[in-house]
Amino acid sequence: MEEPRISIVVPVYNAEDTLDKCVRSILNQTFHGIEIILVDDGSTDRSARMCDAFSGEDARICVLHKENGGLSDARNEGLKRARGEYVLYVDADDFLDPDACRQMLRGAKTGIDLIAGAYRNWNHEESKVVRREPFADGERMNSHDFMLRTLQNCHYTVQAWAYMYRRQFLIRNGLFYRKGWLYEDLDLAPRLFMKASEIMNIDYAFYNHVTRTDSITTSGNSRKKIHDNVGVLAGWKSLTEGVEDRTLQKWMNHELRFSYINMCKDRELTGWWIEGLDFTFALRYSFTIHEKLSTLKHEAISVYSKVFSRGILPEEELKTIIEYQGIYPKEEDAIIS
């Protein structure tokens, strides 16, 4: 079989209601030089059988059945099996625009490690196109400029499905997901962006993301969610400390403050859970009156909670676990044999 230009990795877990639409959107691409890797992550519904049925329809489909290991593990397994020059990650409850692959390949130029595309957010029957407005269609930039301009213009997008990647770039730099951790996109994104030699923007809504009310970030709370969310932001803090450019470091710290305050609201946390990220840090990187007020509000709630033992305060045991497990995967864990 001819080597595919693009490998499309689709992690599948109990997605019987949306899988057909997702896979059909990939099979119906105007560009045919693709392979589709369906990673059945231990599904307990009809998804596994559906994957096998799809593979019988089209020789470009490869199916991997594995024990449940989570989204990160499924993506990693798909990347290990991929043969294409480029890789796309597609969630099983989303779908591609028919011309997605052809449009994204416009960014397949020498030296381009990462291609950023526009996408469409679906909420029920309504949709909205999200574009990176600081960048022109086809614009090339280095990682520093990409990070700085997206942060300054509030277009910092971490979702794995919003980009196309040169496969060798991912493998060469060990850019795999931490197995078993939630918030995997937030964890990997800054390392991806800062490792890329050059990034291109394609101003075309190639991807359709369907908003779900039962996603990890919108449903419930648990000790693991708290642990992983805090741990991922601790990794961001550690990474930011090594940035030499002061302007970029300032805007990365601004984004960290924003993510931390929002995490505390979502997880119902009070106090300061990350070493070095305290009230003084958060106030320093609050650039607007609204941001300063939200920082002051979080501090006031934290003081009240500590005095009256209310809310979820930092746990020494949890902080120790985060530090013990380390910020990023060990290098040997990311090696492909």
N, C-alpha and C positions, 0 to 999 in steps of 0.2 A: 504494500500500500504506500502511496506517495506520502512523504512527510508533511504533516499539517503545518500551516503557518501559525494558527492560533489554537491553543488548548483551552477549552472552556470547562472549568471545574465547578460542579454543582453538588454541594453537600446535601444529602437527603435524609431527613429524619421525620417520619410520620407526616408526610406532606401529600397524602393521597388526594386532597381536595384541590391543590394548586399545581401539582407536578406536571400534569398534562399540558396546561397552558404554558408553563415555563419551558418544557422541553420542545414543544411545537414551535415556540418563538425562536429557538436556537436552530432547529432543523430547517426552518423557513428563511434562513439568512440569505441575502443576495450574494454573499461571498461564501463559496463552498469549501475552501481549503481549511477546514477546521476538524478538530476531534472533540468529542463531548465525553467527559469523564464524570459519570454519575457515581458518587460515593455514598452508598447506603450505610448510614451510621447506626446500624442495629435497629432499624425501624420495626415497630410492632404492629403496624397497620398494613395496608396493601402496597405500600410504597416499594418494597423490595421486589415484589412480583411485577409491578409496573415497570421498574427499571429493566428487568430482564426482558420484558415484552418489547420495550423500546429498542434494546440492543438487537433484537431480531428483525427490526424494521430497517435499520440503517447501519452499515458497517463502520461508520464514523463514531458510533457510540461504544464506549467501554464502561463496564460496570464493575465496581469494587464493592464487595460486601465485607463489612468489618464489625467488630463489637463496638458498642456505643462508647465514643470517646469525646464527644462534643464537637462543636463547629470547628474549633482550632485544629484538632486532630484530623478531622475529615479534610480540611483544606490542605494540610500538610501532606496527607497521603495522596491527594489528587495531584499536588505539585510534583511529588516524587515519581509519579507515573507519567507525567506530561512529557510530550515529545515536541511540542510546537516551539517556534521561536518566541512567541508571546503567550501570555497567560491572562485569562479573564476569570474572575470569581463571580458566579451568579448564585444568588440565594434561591431556593426552590419555591418560594412564594412570590418571587418577582419574575419579570420577563424582559426580553430584549426587544428593541425596535428592529424591524426587519432589515434595515440597512446598517445596523450597529457595527458589525465587524469591518465592513468596507470603509465606513467613515473613520473608525478608530485607526485603521491601517494607514490613514493619511499621515499619522504621526510616526510611522515606522521609518525613521531616518537614522543614519549613522550617528552613534553616540547618544541616542535617546534611550534612557533606561525606563522612563515612566511617562505614560500618556494619560493626561487628565481629561475626562469628558464631562459634558453637561449631562444632567439626568432629569427625569420627571418623577415627582412625588405624587402618589395617588392616595387620596383619603376618601374612601367610599367611591363615589362616581366622579369626584372632582380631582383635577390634577393641576400641578404647577411646575413649570420648568425652572430648575435651579442652575444658574450659570456662574462661572467665576468671572465676575464683571471687571476685575482689574486687568484681565488678560484678553488679548485679541485672538481670533481664530488662527491657529497655526503658529502662535508665538512660542519661541524657544527661550528657556531661561535656565540658569544654574539653580542648584538647590537652595542657596542662600536667598536669592531674589524671590523664588517661589514661596518659601516659608515666610519671609518678611512681608511680602505684598498680600498674601492670603490672610495673615494675622492682622495686618493693619486695616484690611477691608472687610473683616468678619466673614471670610469665605474659607476658613480652615475646615476642610472636609476630610474625615478620617476613614469613612466606610471603604472597605476593601473593594466593593463592587463599582466604585466610582472611577476606577483607574484600569489601565491595561499595562502589564509589566513585561519587560524583557526577561525571559525565563532564566538565562544565565546570570543576569544581574541579581535575581533573588537567590539563586543557589550559591553564587560566588561570595555573597555577603552574609550567608546564613540567615536570610530574612524569612524565618518560619514563625509560626504562632506558638505561644506558650500553651502546651497541652493542659487541658483541664481548667484553664482560667477563663473567666467571663471578661467582657469589655476588650476582646482581643484586637479589635480595630484601633481603639484608642491607644492600646499598648504598642502595636507595631508601627503605626503611621509615622511618628516622628523619626524613627530609625530609617524607614523607607525613604522619606523625603531628604534626610540629611546625607544619606549614602549615594543618592542618585547624582550622576555626573551632569545630566541634562534632562529637563522635563519639558514636554510640549503640551500645550492646551488645545483641545479640539472643541470648538463651540457648537456641539451637536448633541442633542438629548438622546444618547444611545441606549440608556438604561431606564427601566421603569421600576421604581421602588414602591411597593404597596405597604402602607402604614398599617401595623397591627397593634391592637390594644393589649395583647398578651405577650409582648416582647420582653426581653430581659430588662430593658431600661424603663419599661412602663408598668411592670407588674410586680407587686409584692416587695418583700424585704427579707433578708436572711443574713446570717452571720457570714456565709460564703460571699454573698454579694458585697457586703461591707468590706470584707477582707480583700477581695479582688479589686474592687473599685479604688480603695485606698492604696493598695499595692501598685496598681497601674499608674496612679498619679504620683506616687513616690518615685517610680521609675522616670516619669517625666521630669520631676524635680532634679533627680540625679543627672539626667542627660543635659538639662539646661545649665547646670553648674559648669559643664565642660565647654560651653559655647564661648568662643573668644570674642566674637563681634558683639559689642555692648548694646547696640541698637536691636539686633535680633534677640539677644538675651532678654532685653527689657520686654519685648512684645511676647516672647515665649512665657515669661513670668506673668504677664498680664493674662494670657490665655489660661495658665495654670490656676491663677486666682479665680477666674470665671468658672472653670471646670470644678474647682474645689467647692466653691460656695454653692453651685448648683447640685453637686453630688450630695452635700449635706442636707439640702432641701429634699432631694429625692429619697435619700436613705434615712431621713429623720435623725441626722447626727448633729451633735453639738461639740464644741471644742475644736482643738487643732490636733489632727491625727498624724501629721507628717513633720518630721524633724526639720526645722528651719522655715516651715510654712506656718507662721503665727500671725497674730493680729497686726504687728508692725509690718511684716512682709505684705500681707493682703492690702493694707491701707496704702502702702508705698506704690503698689501696682494697680491701684484703683484710679483710673484716668478721668472719670466723669463724676459729677455730683451723685448721680444715681448709683454708681458703683461704690462710692465712698459710703453712702447711706446703707447699702446692702451689707457692706463689710461691718459697719458699726452695729447694724441689727444682729448680725451673726454673733458678734462679740458679746452684745448685751444678753442674747439668749443663752450663750455659752456660760457666762458668769452666773446667770440666774439658775441654770441647770445644775451647775457645780455646787452652788450654795444649798439648793433645795433637793439635790439628787434626782433631778428630772431629766428626761430625754436619754439618748444613747451617748454616753461619754467615751472617750478613748480608753481602750483596754490595753494594759501593758502586755498581756499574753498575746493579743492579736498583733500588736506592733512587733513583738519579738519574732513571731512566725513570719511576718513579712520580711524582716531583716534577714532571718535565717535562710529563707528560700531564695533570697537574692532578687535583684531587680530584673535581670534578663536571663534567658536560658543559657546554660553552659554551652560553650562552643561545640563540644563533642556531641551534644544533643541535636545539633542542627546539620550534622554531616550526612550526606546521602552516599550510601555505598555504591 
